[in-house]
């Protein structure tokens, strides 16, 4: 039995396990198992590697996309540049290699919706997921500004400093925070939604629920909205290719 799985915290809601279970059924992939490894701290990671026989690959989600890096033997070029890992391949020699397929999934799912007016973006959140989004925006030549609860760099705004005028200037807004994720569906990023127009594109990495309050508030202002489901499908398929290459 080839084992795969997802490393994260409070991940019962996660898409990955069902996605791969359905994939194995649909494509008649036998002798494969995908399970959740729900851990309270990243220190438990080594135990998973040691205690799971025939482990071939892992996905990594919140909050371990950055903290997993010291536990790995090697990073792909892109994962090194991005500074976050969401896919780990276990080689035949037992080496742990970190990759980032979030970048690929986000870029591919965003591109069909982009218009020339979407040349400036606000990235809400500065966690591991935001690193891949930043890399994708750079590749797409889209200017970006981070929004965070705590200011660490010059290219970061605080939520308190956001105005309708700033929102109007940034026609692409990406939620990289877990706010709004099931079961805490009543939460949402605290931004001046009144500044959103019908020229805006709101992208939420959250996919459960399908329409978060963040997206709903944008839709009410006439914005185009996209959730993270397609991104997840694309990154999952990319992970599968990496594990089996």
C-alpha positions in Angstrom: 0.0 0.0 0.0 1.4 3.4 -1.0 0.6 6.0 1.6 0.0 9.7 1.1 -1.5 12.4 3.4 -2.0 15.9 4.6 -0.1 17.6 7.4 -2.0 20.4 9.2 -3.9 21.5 12.2 -7.7 21.2 12.6 -8.0 19.8 9.1 -11.2 17.8 9.3 -12.7 20.3 6.8 -10.0 19.6 4.3 -10.6 19.0 0.7 -7.5 16.9 0.0 -8.5 13.6 1.6 -11.9 13.4 -0.3 -10.3 14.7 -3.5 -7.7 11.9 -3.6 -10.2 9.3 -2.4 -12.4 10.2 -5.3 -9.4 10.3 -7.7 -8.3 6.8 -6.7 -11.9 5.5 -7.4 -12.5 7.4 -10.6 -9.2 6.5 -12.1 -9.0 3.0 -10.7 -5.8 3.7 -8.9 -5.4 0.8 -6.5 -3.1 0.1 -3.6 -3.1 3.8 -2.6 -4.3 5.4 0.7 -4.5 9.1 1.6 -5.1 10.2 5.2 -5.1 13.3 7.4 -2.2 13.8 9.9 -3.7 16.4 12.2 -0.9 17.6 14.5 -0.8 20.2 17.2 2.8 21.2 16.6 5.3 20.7 13.7 7.5 18.7 16.1 5.2 15.7 15.6 6.3 15.6 11.9 9.3 13.3 12.4 7.0 10.8 14.2 4.7 10.6 11.1 7.7 10.0 8.8 9.0 7.3 11.2 5.7 5.6 11.9 4.0 5.6 8.5 5.3 2.7 6.3 5.7 3.2 2.5 4.9 6.9 2.7 5.3 8.4 -0.8 4.1 12.0 -0.4 2.5 14.6 1.7 0.5 17.8 1.3 1.1 20.6 3.8 -1.5 23.2 4.9 -2.0 25.9 7.6 -0.1 26.5 9.8 3.0 24.5 8.7 3.9 25.7 5.2 6.9 27.6 6.5 7.7 25.8 9.8 8.1 22.4 8.0 11.1 23.6 6.0 13.8 22.8 8.6 12.6 19.2 8.7 13.2 18.6 5.0 16.4 17.5 3.3 16.0 19.6 0.2 13.8 22.2 -1.5 12.9 22.6 -5.2 14.1 25.8 -6.8 10.6 27.4 -6.7 9.9 26.3 -3.0 13.3 27.9 -2.1 12.4 31.2 -3.8 8.8 31.2 -2.4 9.9 30.3 1.1 6.9 27.9 1.7 6.2 24.3 1.1 2.8 22.6 0.5 4.0 19.3 -1.1 6.6 16.9 0.2 8.0 14.1 -1.9 9.6 11.1 -0.2 12.3 9.7 -2.6 13.2 6.1 -3.0 16.2 6.8 -0.8 14.0 8.2 1.9 14.9 11.9 1.3 12.3 14.6 2.0 12.0 17.1 -0.8 9.8 20.2 -0.4 7.9 21.6 -3.4 5.3 24.4 -3.8 2.3 23.7 -6.0 0.1 26.5 -4.5 1.9 28.9 -6.9 0.9 26.8 -9.9 -2.7 26.3 -8.8 -3.2 30.0 -8.0 -1.6 31.3 -11.2 -3.6 28.9 -13.4 -6.9 29.6 -11.7 -6.5 33.4 -11.6 -5.3 34.0 -15.2 -8.7 33.4 -17.0 -10.3 36.1 -14.8 -7.7 38.8 -15.2 -8.4 42.1 -17.0 -6.0 45.0 -17.8 -7.5 46.9 -14.8 -6.3 44.2 -12.4 -2.7 45.6 -12.4 -2.5 46.3 -8.6 -3.3 43.8 -5.9 -3.8 43.7 -2.1 -2.7 40.4 -0.5 -4.6 40.0 2.8 -2.4 38.0 5.2 1.3 37.2 5.3 1.4 33.5 6.2 2.7 30.6 4.2 0.0 30.7 1.6 0.7 34.3 0.8 4.3 33.5 -0.3 3.1 31.5 -3.3 0.6 34.2 -4.2 3.3 36.8 -4.1 5.5 34.7 -6.4 2.6 34.2 -8.9 1.8 38.0 -9.0 5.4 38.8 -9.7 5.4 36.3 -12.6 2.2 38.0 -13.9 3.7 41.5 -13.5 1.0 42.6 -11.1 2.0 45.1 -8.4 1.1 44.0 -4.9 0.9 45.3 -1.3 0.5 43.1 1.7 -2.1 43.8 4.4 -1.3 42.5 7.9 -2.3 42.9 11.5 1.3 43.7 12.3 3.6 45.8 10.1 7.0 44.2 9.5 8.0 45.6 6.1 7.6 48.8 4.1 5.5 47.1 1.5 2.8 46.2 4.1 -0.3 48.1 5.2 -2.2 47.5 8.4 -5.9 46.8 8.3 -6.5 50.0 10.3 -4.8 52.1 7.6 -6.9 50.8 4.7 -9.3 53.4 3.2 -11.9 53.2 0.4 -9.4 55.1 -1.7 -6.7 52.4 -1.3 -9.3 49.7 -2.1 -10.4 51.6 -5.3 -6.8 51.7 -6.5 -6.2 48.0 -6.0 -8.7 46.2 -8.3 -7.5 42.7 -7.3 -7.9 41.6 -3.7 -6.7 38.2 -2.5 -7.7 36.7 0.9 -4.8 34.5 2.1 -6.0 34.4 5.6 -8.1 31.5 7.0 -10.9 33.9 7.9 -14.3 32.6 6.8 -13.2 28.9 6.7 -15.8 26.4 8.0 -16.8 26.1 10.8 -16.0 29.8 11.5 -17.9 31.0 8.5 -19.0 34.3 10.2 -15.5 35.7 10.1 -14.0 37.9 7.3 -11.2 40.3 6.7 -11.9 43.7 8.0 -11.5 46.0 5.0 -13.5 49.0 3.7 -15.8 47.0 1.3 -17.5 50.2 0.2 -14.5 50.9 -1.9 -15.1 47.8 -4.1 -16.5 48.4 -7.6 -17.7 46.3 -10.5 -14.1 46.5 -11.9 -12.8 44.6 -8.9 -11.8 40.9 -8.8 -11.9 39.2 -5.3 -10.1 35.9 -5.0 -10.5 33.9 -1.8 -8.1 31.0 -1.1 -10.9 29.6 1.2 -13.1 27.1 -0.6 -15.4 25.9 2.2 -17.9 27.5 2.3 -18.1 28.1 -1.5 -19.0 31.7 -0.9 -17.4 33.3 2.1 -18.6 36.6 3.6 -15.6 38.2 2.1 -16.7 37.1 -1.4 -20.4 37.9 -0.7 -19.5 41.5 0.4 -17.5 41.9 -2.8 -20.3 40.5 -5.0 -22.8 42.9 -3.4 -20.6 45.8 -4.6 -20.6 44.3 -8.2 -17.2 42.6 -8.1 -16.2 39.4 -9.9 -15.6 36.7 -7.2 -13.5 33.5 -7.3 -13.0 30.9 -4.5 -10.0 28.6 -4.0 -11.6 25.4 -5.3 -10.0 25.4 -8.8 -6.7 26.4 -7.3 -6.9 23.3 -5.0 -7.7 20.9 -7.8 -4.8 22.2 -9.8 -2.3 22.1 -7.0 -3.5 18.6 -6.0 -2.9 17.2 -9.5 0.5 18.9 -9.6 1.3 17.2 -6.3 0.3 13.8 -7.6 2.6 14.3 -10.6 5.5 15.2 -8.4 5.0 12.2 -6.1 4.9 9.9 -9.0 7.6 11.3 -11.2 
